[in-house]
Amino acid sequence: MRLAGFPLGLLLLIGVAYVTDYSMILLIKGGSMSGTNTYQSLVSKTFGFPGYFLLSVLQFLYPFAAMISYNIVTGDILPKIIQRIPGVSHDSWYVDRHVVIVLSTAVITLPIALYRNMEKLGKVSLLSLLLTFTVLVIIIVRATSLTSEIPHTEDAWDFARSNAMQAVGVMSFVFMCHHACFLIYGSLEKATVGNWSRITHVSMLLSLFISLQYSVFGYVSFTGFTQGDLFENYCREDNLATIGRFCYAITIILTYPMECFVAREVISNVFFGGNLPYPLHLAVTVAIVSLTTAVSLVYDCLGMFLELNGVLSATPLVFIIPPACYLKQSEKPWYHLDNAMPLLILLLGVVIMPAGFIMAILYPQECSHGNEMFYCLSANSTLNMTFGSTK
């Protein structure tokens, strides 16, 4: 919302959700038309080895970068939660973001990521969804008090801003799940295009509803001060925000292994023919987790990372490859009226990808990770009273 402008941002969010929904169905339709059951085999049959190689790179980079993003969020959130424990000093070694990331990875995310079957994460996904709603309620409740305490920026309600392309990249990152479509489609009891379409519509509508609520109440609270990681905007002494941070941290930690499954699946398909014996399964998982952890220890600007991953990985996976495969597999010519929507989505992707990348490089986002926002310091007593601090 901050990048695009609030009204335009809402329209773009709805548009990206629609395109994502449409292209996910196109992907499965393309697989059905070509007799393939994986994203890689579909692209390989459609565009040969060059297409297969490009897709494999993108399919690996997207979940890999997502895992790094989740670690960055963990490093932002968990130290602030630990600091709220009575008797814990802000200078303690175990509240350092690097220590927190390493410990949470070693103790929680790596053991879960070592599972071989994604079906075992079903209950984890349900818990993650419930916690997401809990966090949303907290953000809505906080918005009622923060809107009167935090000054709005002068351009808070501009219809559109010049960074809209960067916003589309972030939104594409948020909604993109094409890399896992065939894995989930294959796990359905009744795997048909019609059943997949119904599940996709319901899932995307729910995702859009949650995203709109986060966007509206998060942006209304902080307007032009909104950070890439929204919880960086809340004051450290805010008790309710601390509960929200805790729920959100669990959600992020439980989502991380699902991305690891996809990254590992790509490596398995490309280098080992889709069959990883357990020693290799263990080695590949540890290698992926170690690399993502190492990058997240060095890099901590979430917003910039989401932009680049969105335009370079998510945009081609959402806007370009699914409609391109469908148009190539379709018996009707590309200019046929029935192919108008896939063609339009393809053209949008061709424009958004380079434009979004150039904008992200020329106008990088600023970050203030780990620092208190100015309104927490300048009006400390008023905000602490509003937030119900125990300090």
Salt bridges, closest charged atoms under 4 A:
ASP21 OD1 - HIS201 ND1 3.03
ASP76 OD2 - HIS369 ND1 2.75
ASP96 OD2 - HIS98 ND1 2.97
ASP155 OD2 - ARG161 NE 3.89
GLU232 OE2 - LYS80 NZ 3.32
GLU232 OE1 - HIS369 ND1 3.92
GLU237 OE1 - ARG84 NH1 2.83
ASP238 OD2 - ARG142 NE 2.82
GLU259 OE1 - HIS179 NE2 2.97
ASP338 OD2 - LYS332 NZ 2.28
ASP338 OD2 - HIS336 ND1 3.75
